[in-house]
Amino acid sequence: MNLLVNKDITISNWKVKLYTDSMDKLHITRAQARRFLVAYHGLDRYGSKGKEATIKDYLAKVGSIQFDPLDVCGKNAELVLQSRVKDFRAADLITLLYKKRVLTEGWDKMMCIYNMGDYPGFKRKRDHDLSYLNSEKCEELKSISEKIKVEIQNRGALSSLDLDFHEKIDWSWAPTKLSRAALEILFFSGQLAIESRIHSRRRYDLVERLVPGEILEAEDPNPTEENYNDWRVLRRLKSLGLYYSKSGDGWLGMIKKMERDKSLMRLLSHKKVLNVEIEDLPYHFYIPSEERELMLKIIKGERRISKKISFLAPLDNFMWDRFLIETLFSFKYRWEVYKPAVEREYGYYVLPVLYGDNIIARFEPVRNKKLSTLIIKNWWWEEGVKMDVSLKSAIEKALRDFASFLEVETDINAGLSLIYNS
């Protein structure tokens, strides 16, 4: 076997020699990196299975999709799925989360949705939050937590509005009601689970009523801290598909870089990840080992990218690291919902528009619930996009599909007129 010996890599006081099998280091162009990411995330063609199977399969691949409660033209998780699942509706996700309970909500990158079967893997995170609840820092929350659990035991699922603890408390993200903070820490420490949502407000029930017994009783699949770190690093890499070892938004909420690099070295030595070198980029990139065949097909031109328009969610896994997107796609994107209107370059809730393996535009859609219509407020083309019959057809189909996903009507001609004159 031909081995390349890379130069010593020093990480603080930790030093390793990285031995890389030359056959396992893949060299690709930026264009091939773009195509791999589009294909990996299933953005150029809909899944071939039914809706439920496609959703579960995508989550099995990427681990988590990010939850965000804002609903201007669909919530973030719904927008992620509509671009990958044919005929997807918000009700499909609600059914899988709160009726069939094959999916669940929990903390991963941020608040996320993942397959229920992944619940045991986060035991260490829940135990950490339980230790925090039992610490001196949480005496006030601890004093009411048992009372809240008794209330839920007797009354069923409750939200913070159903509890009489209205005092304010400093909390991780902002001062909030004592009842809301208590429900959150009971949820994060594994004592409650989310039974349903009324709009964005969570209703909690006892975890044993909502999570299947065999999952609750399952052993921690990561018996050591090292196992847990490796599992999380590999899981996050799968969430992104192709990523570098340098610090970036894709590693949000993860262990620090020194420990992350140790995990990547172990994963590399166990052949769970592969090294990828992208032309002219100085970073060490990785892909999950099981994606080697897909990457080779991309390199050989055997996996072509379909010319499908996809409207991307602002917090889509594909968009998690906007620096990487800018580097590979020459598309600069900032989510401007938290900026004052006068400081926005574009609009409040703007979605990137993917066509094949290029991001060609961004637009600002709004669902008018009273009139049950889809309104396109603005459309901004990227420089150099040339309109042709195929692109026109793809845009028209995408707009019809998007209105159908939102279960509203749209004036296609008015929308197309705005787009073509932008």
N, C-alpha and C positions, 0 to 999 in steps of 0.2 A: 504494500500500500504506500502510495506517495504522500508523505506528510510534509506540510509546510510549517515551519516553526516561526510564529510571529514574534515580534520584539516583546520584551517584558512589559506587562501591563501592571502599573502600580496604582492601587486604590487605597489611599491613606496608608495604613501599615500592612495592608493585605496585598500580597504579591503572588501572581500566578504566571506560569507560562502557558499560553494558549496554543494548543496544537490543533490545527484545522485540516481535516482531510480535504485535499484540493478538489476532489470529486464532489464534495458536499458544499462548496462555496459557489454560489450561482452569481454570474455577472450579467447584469441586465441594463437596458437603457431606461431613461425616464418614461418613454412611451410605453415600454413593457411593464413598468411599475404601475402606471395608470391603468392599463388594461387588466393587470392582475387584481388591483383593488376593486375595480368595477365588477369583474367576474366573481371574485371572492364574495362580495356582498350581494350578489344576485340582482344587480341594478339594471342590467341590460335586457333582462328577460324575466318573466314571472316564473315562480316555482311551478313544477310540473304536477305536484300532488294537490290534494284538496286543501282548503284554507287552513283547517286545524293542523294538519300534518306539516304544511309549509311553515306555519308560525313556529311550531315546536321544533322543527328541524333547524330553522334559522337561529333560534335561541340556543339549541344544542351546540351549534357551531360557534356563535359569538358570545355566549354566556349571558349577557345582559343587554337590555336596551334601556335608555335613560327615561325616567318618568319626569314630566313637568306638567303642572296643572293648567298653564295658560291655554286657552282655547279660542283662538282667533279664526282658525280655519282647520280645526282638529288639534287635539293634543299631540305633543311630540311623539309619544310611543305609537299613536295611531298613524301619524304621518310617516314614521319609519316603516310601518308594515304596509301601508297603502302602496308604497313604491316597489314592493317585492311580492305582494300577495294579490293575485287577481280577484277582483270583485270584493276586496276587503271592506268591512264596515266596522264602525266603532263597537257595535254590539258583539262582534266576533271576539274581540279582546275581553269585553266585560264577561262574556260567557266563560271563557277559559280561566279568567282570574277569580270570579266571585260565585260561579255556579258549579262548573266542573272542577275548579281548583287544581288544574294541572299546571297553572302558572301561579306565581306569588310575587309579592312586593318585598323588597328588602334593600339594605344598603350595600352597594358595590362601589362603582365609581362615584356615584351620588345615589339618590334614591332611584332604584331601578326595578325592572321587571325581569324575572328569570324563571326557568323551569322549576317546579316544586321539588324535583329530584335533587336539585343543587342545595337545598336547605341545610342538610347536615354539614356541608363544607364550610359554612360560615359560623360554626359553633364557637370557634375561638373569638370571633368578633362579638357574638352575643355574650359570651362569658366575660369579655373585657368590659362591656357596657353594664353587665350585672355587678361587677366589682365596683364600678363607678357609682351605681345606685346605692350600693351598700357602704360607700365611703362617707366620711364626715362632710364632704362637699355637698352631699345630697340629703342631708338630714330632713329638710323640709319636704322633699319629694317622697322620701322613704316613709315619712310619718303618715302620708295619705294613700300610699300605693296599695296597701292591703284593703283599705276601705273601698277603693275604686274596684279592685278585683271582686270584692263581695257584691258591690252594686251590679257589676256585669254578670256575675254568677246568678244573681236573682232576677235581673231585669232583661238580660240578653244584651246584644250588641249596642254600644253607646258611643256617642261622639262627645267632644269637650263641651258642647252646648247642653248636654243632658246631665252635667255634673255641677254641683254647687260649690265649686272652688274657684272663685273669681278673682282672687288676689293676683297681682302681677309678680313675676319672677324673672330675673335675668336668665336668658337661655342662650344656647350656642349661636343662634342666628339673629335674635333680637329679644327684647323683653316681651313676654307673652303670659297668658293666663296660666295659673298654677295647674289647672286641670289638663290643659293641652300639653304642657311640659311633662306632667306625670304620665299621661297616656303614651307619649312618644318614648320616654325612657323604658316604660314597661314593654313597649313594642320592640325597641332595639335590643333589649336584654332577653328577648325570647319568651316573655310571659303572656303577651297578647299578640294577636295577628289582625290584619285588616279584613273585616268581614265584607265591607262594601264601601262605596263612596257616594255621597250626595253632592254632585258637582265635584268640587275639589276637597270637600270636607270628609275626613276618614271616620268610619265607624269601626270600633274595635270590639273583638270578642276574645274569650280565652283561647289560647293557642291550641289546646287539646281538642277544641271543638272544630277547628278549621284545618289543621295540619294532620294528615293521616298518621295513625299510631306507628306504623312501621318506619315512617320517616322521622318522627319525633324520637323514637327509641333507637334509631340507627347510630352506630358508633361514629365518632369523628373520623373521617377518612384521612385526616392529616394529623397523625399522632405526635409529630414534633413541630416545633416552630419552623425548622428548615423545610419540612414537607409543606407546611402551610404557605410559606413564602414562595416556594417553587410553584405550587398550585395556583396561587394568585397571579404571579408573574406570567405564567403560561396562559392562564385564563384571560388576562388583559391583552396579551399579544393576540389571542384568538378574537377578542373583541374588535381589534383593529385590522387584523389580517397581515399587515406588513408594517413593521415599526422599527425605530432605532433605539439604541441604548441610552442616548443622551436624554436629559430631562426635557419633558414636554407635557402638554396638556393631557396626552393620552395616559400618562402615569399618575394622574390626579388621584389622591387618596391612597397611594401605594406606599410601600416601604421606601426608605431613603436610597439614593443612588448606589451607595457602596454595597448595601445588602442586595439591591436589585441586580447589580452586576454579578454578584456571587451566584445568585439564582440562575441568571442567564448562562453563566459558565457551567453550572451543574446540568442545566437543561440541554446545553450543547453537547456536553460529554455523554449524556444519556440518549442523545440523538432524538430529543423531543422537539428541538428547534433546529433550523438551518440558517447558516450565514448567507446573506445576500449583499452584493456590492452593486450600487447604482452609479452609473457613469457620472463623474465630476462631483459627486457628493462625498464629503469626508467622514460620514457617520457609518457606524456598524449597524446594518439592518438585519432583521430576523423575520422568518416566517415559521409557522408551525410545520413540523416535518411532514405531516399528512398532506400538506398542500404542495409538495414537491412536484407531483404529477401535473397539477394545474399550472404551476409556474413553467414547467417544461413545455406544456402545450402552448402557453402564451409565447414563449421564446421561439418555438418552431412555427408559430403562426397557425397552429391547428385549432386553437380556441379563439374564434373571432368574436368581436363585440358587436352586438346587434344595435342598430340605430333606433333605439327607443328613448323617448323623453321620460325622464324621471324627475319629479319634484321632490327635493330632498328636505328632510326635517332639519331645523336649525341645530339640534343636538343629536343628529344621526351619528351612529358609530363611524360612518365614513368621514364625517366632518369633525371628529373629536379633536384632532390636532390641526388647527387652521394654518399653522406655519408649514406643516408638511403638505397640505392641500395647495397652499400658495407656491411651494417649491416645485411640486410635481405638475400641477394643473394651471399655474400662472393665474390663479383666481384668488383675490384677496377678499375675505369674508369676515365681517364682524356682526355679531348679533346685537342689535341696537335697542332692544326693548327697554333696557334700563337707562338709556340716555335721554336727557331732555329733548323734546322735539326739535328745538333749534340747533342742536348739536349733531343730529343724525345726518349721515351722508346719503342714506337711502330712505328706508321707512321703518315702521314699528316692528312688523313681523314679516320678514322678507325671506323667501325660500330660494336657494340655488336651483338652477335648471341644468340637469345633466343630459347630454345628447351623445350617445355612444360613449366614447372615453374622453369627452371634453365637457367642461362646464361652460355653457354658451351664454347664459343670462342669469338674471335674478328677477323675481317679481314679488309683488305684495298683494296677496289675495285676502279677501275678507268674506266671511260667511254672514250674510244678513239673516238672522234667525227669524225675525218677524215676517220678512217678505219671502223667506225660504229661497234666497238667491245667492249665487256666487258672484262677487264683484272683483274685478281686477283693477286695483287702484293705480298701479304703476308696473311698468316692465322696463328693465334696463338691459340692453344687449352688451355683451363683451365685444371688445374691439376685434374687427376682422371676420365676424360671422357673416357668411354669405347665405342668403335665402334661396332655396330651391324647392321643387315640388315635394321631395321626400321630407324635408324639414317642415314644410307647411302642413303636410298630412300628419306628421308625428305630433306637432303641437296641437292640432285640432283634436286628435284622438286623446291626447293626454288631458286636455281641458274637459272633454266630455267624461272621461274616466274619473277625474278629480271631482267634478260636480256630482257624479254618481256616488263616489265615496262619501261625500258630505251630505248626500241625500237632499240636494237642492237643485233648482233649475239654474241655467246660465244662458245668457244671450251670447252664443258663440260668435256671431258676426260682430257684435260690439267689442267683445274681447279680442278677436283677431284684428279688428281695425286698430285698436289701441296698440297691440303688439307690433303690427307691421309699420306703424307710423312712429314708433319710439326711436 
